[in-house]
């Protein structure tokens, strides 16, 4: 009787140990690394121990998993028969075989429920809810166990690493703490969805994060939509172009329509005396154009536009030296703050919703811009940058008026 009770008490202690290993496993994986670093640097001994554990995360997790396995095996060995023996006294009067079968079945159920709830689920939920606090509490025990059992744990870990390498992947000792811009943007969207960030702030942060991933070709005004003036035109052509378009800067073309020889600003045109405007040529007020390759990312492009001449316009050139389009400082700013509308912009120039619930959007929009505008996720591809490009790829020819294509969408939002 005393032996059975002692075995049961020992089994309960092992359930608690199993809970420590489970808590360590989940706390180590979910804890915020930056918080651990800050606390450790401020002198928190528990955080310092947690930081040491995280530097050898794979080994510590292996130790926790070995601990969970060993405790469960010993719990089963100790508790099954001790609980069954204690229950036999309650089943007096039944045939011995029946009493033993019932007691073992009840013992098995009680043991599994006890181990599952208090040895796994409760510590798991605590570790997920408070990973930093729980991690500080359990790190010492888990590190000590891993040190004592280092030989078997290392052997098992190496065996597992061999299998991982067979899949063409290299095992990592530490959890990757850096995140790509797309992953950070996903976290921002999730925070907005859960109400941690308001929608406007989340949109601004997301656009700022993704700013550096875009290139000049992603945001430029393509050559077919430029409003150029010719170098041989009179200065009045710049003033007329400003009245017509609302723009203040214009690419200046040479003899070839693909040759941009300068950039003309309306302020330089109006600075010319009125009586001389018809006789002076645009070439006389044009400034040397900045050139940017189509593949140039937006961060260095921003530096380029801010630095030289103050014209805030660059000519985007392709790999053959031809003109792809132009990009302005306003294009860059809009990538961060969103579309900037003024009195010269057409209302709903990007797109608007029709009465039947469908959308009419500009073919020059990128898939991500359509998603921001409509909530509809458009598939992105290597062979196109815009909705017009997607249409051409899917249609397979130059489309006629009223041509249509059907494109499978990743998912739709109910708007």
Buried (B, 14 or more C-beta within 10 A) or exposed (E): EEEBEEBBEBBBEBBEBBBBBBBBBBBBBBBEEEBBBEBBEEEBEBBBBBBEBBEBBBBBBBBBBBBBEBBBEBBBEBBBBBBBBBBBEEBEEBEEEEBBBBBBEBBBEBBBEBBEEBBBEBBBEBBBEBBBBBBBBBBBBBBEBBEEBBEEBBEBBEEBBEEEEEEEEEEEEEEEEEEEBEEBBBBBBEBBEEEEBEEEEBBBBBBBBBBBBBBBBBBBBBBEEBBBBBBEBBBBBBBBBBEEEEBBBBBBBBEEEEBBBBBBBBEBBBEBEEEEBEEBBBBEBBBEBBBBBBEBBBEEBBEBBEEEEEBBBBBBBBEEEEBBBBBBBBBBEBBBEBEEEEEEEEEEEBBEBEEEEEBEBBEBBBBBBBBBBBEBBBEEEEEBBBBBBBBBBBEEEEBEEEEEEEEEEEEEEEE
